[in-house]
Amino acid sequence: MMSRTLAQADAEVAEIIQNELERQQNTLMLIPSENYASRAVMAAAGSVMTNKYAEGYPGKRYYNGCMYYDEIENLARDRAKSLFRADHANVQPHTGTSANMAAYYGLLKPGDRMLAMKIEHGGHLSHGMKINFSGQQYEAHFYGLSATSDQLDYDEIREQAKQVKPRLIVAGASAYPRAIDFRQFKEIADEVGAYCMADIAHIVGLVAAGAHPDPVPICDVVTSTTHKTLRGPRGALILCKAEHAKKIDRAVFPGVQAGPLMHIIAAKAVAFKEAQSLFFREYQRQILRNAQALAASLLEEGFRLVTGGTDNHLMLVDLRNKDITGKLAADLMEEAGMVVNKNLIPGDELSPDETSGIRPGTPGMTTRGMQEPEMHTIGKLITRVIHEGRTNEKVLAEVRKEVQELCDAFPIHEHL
Ligand SMILES: Cc1ncc(COP(=O)(O)O)c(C=O)c1O
């Protein structure tokens, strides 16, 4: 019973996983918050480390038998600290949202004011939205993007911070294509006596590789996911200054979580090691070059990009001049084998279900080994789908064929 393979033990689940593998192999994944974890990361995540409770921290566990769990968590913490040159790392948060929850829980009291980016302008659910715990536990106020540039305007944020007097300012976004100046955020936070927290869930790989301004030496606390540009397992981490270490650790456990996912912590350790390599630094730089190439290809075709371009791994395409919603564009692209997500754009009059934009990104395609010429081709394929896909099914089929050729030329997980 115990030693049967998945296929022998549960053919139904094995078949669904096989189908998903084929979907991943045979589509172009343009979602900037997704990636393909390495075989080594997946091996650690699928290991016997899933079997044990290890509540607590290395050297202070509430269960016996944790010697290897202490070793693995210490390794993951040390690697994270060295990768990001951080005073302290907590590698237990299950997801980006639980990392944010723990950071707020550690630094704030219920009802305290926080200031973060509006979701419609690129912020995240866990940055104070009313439908999320963060908007219910804390008094959330929001800054937006400048009406003229669609970019962060630090003078406007400063004025708002002076009025709101938040206890915490969140710098970070889910859909912002420009570099974030964490130094400016920290200065504003200092002026109003607030903590400065950076949420680098999206740009973490770029930060690790020195390809985006680094908040770690600047901000009080930095939260991040590990599964996006960092290319690790689905999970998160918190980095902070030594003075906040105790508060953050207590907030994660026992504050908002109990037993850590030790198999995922093992996989995070693997990902942190991978991220220390020169190969990874070059990978992140290629993500940026690919984003520039994809943006240029779309601009050539008359697409409007919010802010006019990108400094990072993603771009926000404003589809209003193409007379198509984000939802329809993303659905047509999926029919043609390209997976992208619809996204609100600043000033969007459509609902989050419809939206006027899409948010393509390059981390996944770069993992597959694609470079600027392929980005140019993908830009043309996106254009054909959006210009002609609604009325011409033949075009969708032709694009699907070209997508398949690209997928075949740049395979993932050939060993599986
Ligand atoms: C900026 C930001 N923070 C937090 C999260 C939450 O991560 P998770 O989905 O792992 O909870 C995301 C996810 O997209 C994000 O973009």
The ligand as a Gaussian input file, in Angstrom:
#p B3LYP/6-31G(d) Opt

LIG

0 1
 C        2.274000      42.053000      -4.029000
 C        1.699000      40.746000      -3.593000
 N        1.648000      40.460000      -2.284000
 C        1.129000      39.301000      -1.837000
 C        0.645000      38.356000      -2.711000
 C        0.000000      37.133000      -2.139000
 O        0.607000      35.966000      -2.364000
 P       -0.208000      34.581000      -2.151000
 O       -1.082000      34.436000      -3.338000
 O        0.897000      33.590000      -2.014000
 O       -1.000000      34.724000      -0.886000
 C        0.693000      38.592000      -4.081000
 C        0.177000      37.577000      -5.029000
 O       -0.085000      37.802000      -6.146000
 C        1.219000      39.824000      -4.536000
 O        1.255000      40.115000      -5.840000

